[in-house]
């Protein structure tokens, strides 16, 4: 989509240049809505971090930056463009496609995590044939 920067992103410039001058390779940011603004500013200033860590990422970076956001790391580490296969969903691309078919949009990290939890609980119940919480905890430990 088209992004209109609601922030004066140039306020990050001196901080970003200090990081670059110090030889920082992996930048870490605690941010709310500024993550797209920060990434755009990094690209505009041609600062070459090897990776950028944000505390939160809800898919916004992928929506606005596409492949340029591939260097972004988060605590959740899920993105719609991951190249990953699994026995349940087939592949990440198939999961995203199925979700988009059902809901008309790309899943968020939270929705992907919710689907994962649902699958793990289903597998645990199937394995132990029980919904007892202690049995489920044992099953989850061995999955």
VEXTIFI-543124 format. One record per residue (C-alpha): x, y, z; residue in one letter. Coordinates in steps of 0.5 Angstrom, whole numbers, plus 500, padded with zeros to 3 digits. Layout:
torse px=X, py=Y, pz=Z, setor=a
...
***
This chain:
torse px=500, py=500, pz=500, setor=x
torse px=502, py=507, pz=500, setor=x
torse px=505, py=510, pz=506, setor=x
torse px=504, py=517, pz=509, setor=x
torse px=509, py=518, pz=514, setor=x
torse px=506, py=521, pz=520, setor=x
torse px=512, py=523, pz=524, setor=x
torse px=518, py=527, pz=522, setor=x
torse px=523, py=522, pz=521, setor=x
torse px=529, py=526, pz=520, setor=x
torse px=529, py=526, pz=528, setor=x
torse px=532, py=519, pz=527, setor=x
torse px=538, py=522, pz=523, setor=x
torse px=543, py=524, pz=528, setor=x
torse px=541, py=517, pz=532, setor=x
torse px=542, py=513, pz=526, setor=x
torse px=548, py=516, pz=524, setor=x
torse px=551, py=515, pz=531, setor=x
torse px=550, py=508, pz=530, setor=x
torse px=553, py=507, pz=523, setor=x
torse px=559, py=511, pz=525, setor=x
torse px=560, py=506, pz=531, setor=x
torse px=560, py=500, pz=527, setor=x
torse px=553, py=498, pz=529, setor=x
torse px=551, py=492, pz=525, setor=x
torse px=544, py=490, pz=528, setor=x
torse px=540, py=495, pz=530, setor=x
torse px=535, py=494, pz=536, setor=x
torse px=529, py=499, pz=536, setor=x
torse px=523, py=499, pz=541, setor=x
torse px=517, py=502, pz=537, setor=x
torse px=510, py=503, pz=536, setor=x
torse px=508, py=506, pz=530, setor=x
torse px=514, py=509, pz=528, setor=x
torse px=517, py=502, pz=525, setor=x
torse px=515, py=504, pz=518, setor=x
torse px=518, py=511, pz=518, setor=x
torse px=525, py=508, pz=521, setor=x
torse px=526, py=503, pz=516, setor=x
torse px=524, py=508, pz=510, setor=x
torse px=529, py=513, pz=514, setor=x
torse px=534, py=508, pz=514, setor=x
torse px=533, py=506, pz=507, setor=x
torse px=533, py=514, pz=505, setor=x
torse px=540, py=515, pz=509, setor=x
torse px=543, py=509, pz=505, setor=x
torse px=545, py=506, pz=512, setor=x
torse px=547, py=499, pz=512, setor=x
torse px=545, py=495, pz=518, setor=x
torse px=546, py=487, pz=517, setor=x
torse px=539, py=486, pz=521, setor=x
torse px=534, py=490, pz=525, setor=x
torse px=530, py=488, pz=531, setor=x
torse px=523, py=491, pz=533, setor=x
torse px=520, py=489, pz=539, setor=x
torse px=513, py=489, pz=535, setor=x
torse px=512, py=487, pz=528, setor=x
torse px=504, py=486, pz=526, setor=x
torse px=506, py=485, pz=518, setor=x
torse px=506, py=493, pz=517, setor=x
torse px=513, py=493, pz=515, setor=x
torse px=512, py=487, pz=509, setor=x
torse px=505, py=491, pz=507, setor=x
torse px=509, py=497, pz=506, setor=x
torse px=516, py=495, pz=504, setor=x
torse px=516, py=488, pz=501, setor=x
torse px=522, py=485, pz=501, setor=x
torse px=526, py=490, pz=503, setor=x
torse px=523, py=488, pz=510, setor=x
torse px=527, py=481, pz=510, setor=x
torse px=532, py=484, pz=514, setor=x
torse px=527, py=485, pz=520, setor=x
torse px=527, py=481, pz=526, setor=x
torse px=522, py=481, pz=532, setor=x
torse px=521, py=476, pz=538, setor=x
torse px=515, py=472, pz=534, setor=x
torse px=519, py=471, pz=528, setor=x
torse px=513, py=470, pz=523, setor=x
torse px=512, py=473, pz=517, setor=x
torse px=507, py=472, pz=511, setor=x
torse px=513, py=471, pz=506, setor=x
torse px=517, py=465, pz=510, setor=x
torse px=519, py=459, pz=506, setor=x
torse px=517, py=454, pz=511, setor=x
torse px=514, py=447, pz=510, setor=x
torse px=510, py=443, pz=515, setor=x
torse px=506, py=437, pz=516, setor=x
torse px=499, py=441, pz=518, setor=x
torse px=499, py=447, pz=513, setor=x
torse px=503, py=444, pz=508, setor=x
torse px=507, py=451, pz=507, setor=x
torse px=507, py=458, pz=510, setor=x
torse px=505, py=460, pz=503, setor=x
torse px=499, py=455, pz=503, setor=x
torse px=497, py=457, pz=510, setor=x
torse px=497, py=465, pz=508, setor=x
torse px=493, py=463, pz=502, setor=x
torse px=488, py=459, pz=506, setor=x
torse px=487, py=465, pz=511, setor=x
torse px=487, py=470, pz=505, setor=x
torse px=481, py=465, pz=502, setor=x
torse px=477, py=465, pz=508, setor=x
torse px=478, py=472, pz=511, setor=x
torse px=480, py=476, pz=505, setor=x
torse px=487, py=479, pz=508, setor=x
torse px=494, py=477, pz=510, setor=x
torse px=494, py=474, pz=517, setor=x
torse px=498, py=477, pz=523, setor=x
torse px=503, py=474, pz=527, setor=x
torse px=498, py=473, pz=533, setor=x
torse px=493, py=470, pz=528, setor=x
torse px=499, py=465, pz=525, setor=x
torse px=501, py=464, pz=533, setor=x
torse px=494, py=462, pz=534, setor=x
torse px=493, py=457, pz=529, setor=x
torse px=500, py=454, pz=531, setor=x
torse px=497, py=453, pz=538, setor=x
torse px=491, py=450, pz=536, setor=x
torse px=494, py=445, pz=532, setor=x
torse px=499, py=443, pz=538, setor=x
torse px=493, py=443, pz=542, setor=x
torse px=489, py=438, pz=537, setor=x
torse px=496, py=434, pz=536, setor=x
torse px=496, py=433, pz=544, setor=x
torse px=489, py=431, pz=545, setor=x
torse px=490, py=426, pz=539, setor=x
torse px=496, py=423, pz=542, setor=x
torse px=494, py=422, pz=549, setor=x
torse px=486, py=422, pz=548, setor=x
torse px=485, py=427, pz=553, setor=x
torse px=483, py=434, pz=555, setor=x
torse px=486, py=434, pz=562, setor=x
torse px=491, py=440, pz=563, setor=x
torse px=496, py=435, pz=566, setor=x
torse px=496, py=430, pz=560, setor=x
torse px=496, py=436, pz=555, setor=x
torse px=502, py=439, pz=558, setor=x
torse px=506, py=432, pz=558, setor=x
torse px=504, py=431, pz=551, setor=x
torse px=506, py=438, pz=549, setor=x
torse px=513, py=437, pz=552, setor=x
torse px=514, py=431, pz=547, setor=x
torse px=511, py=434, pz=541, setor=x
***
